[in-house]
Amino acid sequence: MDFFRKKPTVQEQIRSNDRVLKKQTRDLDRDRNALEREEKKLEMEIKNAAKKGNKQAATILAKQLVNLRKQRTKSYAMGSKISAISNQQKMMHSNMKMANAMGTTTKTMTQMNKVMDPQKTAATMREFQKESAKMEMTEEMIDDTLDEILDESGDEEEQDAIVNQVLDEIGIEITGKLADAPSAHRGALGESSKAAAADADIEKQLAALRDL
């Protein structure tokens, strides 16, 4: 029948050992209590024998008392050993738990090392850095291009409004003067056109003088 009995686990064996040790401790406590009661009884009998002058009876009882006290001392020593065994078992159990934890951690680390190939991970990080640098360069180029386009296609009316706002803030009234000023892109240039015509006449006269 013992051959077919399931082997207990370590945890079950430890609990079983604890029950046995606790039972032995309780038994020793009961025996010590009984010995202490017997010791007090012998002490009273020795006193009574001494009072009656019965030296022989007192001597016999005294020897019994000595043996009883030795037995009680042995009981305390056995209790200390049982306590030491219990503590040793607890420490062994704690060491086993730590060993199991280390085994589980080692297994987890082994699995992670299998999944996370160091060389592959390093290559992935290098590829990430390279693509990140490309993205930063692309973003910088796009920003520069947009800045150029926005600068070239600036709204002239918006620029004039900004200029007028600045002039108003500093207290200069120049809107009317700017309105009267000739525009470089208009067909009629006002006084500037007249000056250009006079220059043309002078050029013609100089050319006629050279032909003489």
Stockholm file with secondary structure:
# STOCKHOLM 1.0

chainA/1-212         MDFFRKKPTVQEQIRSNDRVLKKQTRDLDRDRNALEREEKKLEMEIKNAAKKGNKQAATILAKQLVNLRKQRTKSYAMGSKISAISNQQKMMHSNMKMANAMGTTTKTMTQMNKVMDPQKTAATMREFQKESAKMEMTEEMIDDTLDEILDESGDEEEQDAIVNQVLDEIGIEITGKLADAPSAHRGALGESSKAAAADADIEKQLAALRDL
#=GR chainA/1-212 SS CCTTSCCCCHHHHHHHHHHHHHHHHHHHHHHHHHHHHHHHHHHHHHHHHHHHTCHHHHHHHHHHHHHHHHHHHHHHHHHHHHHHHHHHHHHHHHHHHHHHHHHHHHHHHHHHHHHSCHHHHHHHHHHHHHHHHHHHHHHHHHHHHHHHHHHHTCCHHHHHHHHHHHHHHTTCCCHHHHHHSCCTTSSCCTHHHHHHHHHHHHHHHHHHHHHC
#=GC SS_cons         CCTTSCCCCHHHHHHHHHHHHHHHHHHHHHHHHHHHHHHHHHHHHHHHHHHHTCHHHHHHHHHHHHHHHHHHHHHHHHHHHHHHHHHHHHHHHHHHHHHHHHHHHHHHHHHHHHHSCHHHHHHHHHHHHHHHHHHHHHHHHHHHHHHHHHHHTCCHHHHHHHHHHHHHHTTCCCHHHHHHSCCTTSSCCTHHHHHHHHHHHHHHHHHHHHHC
//
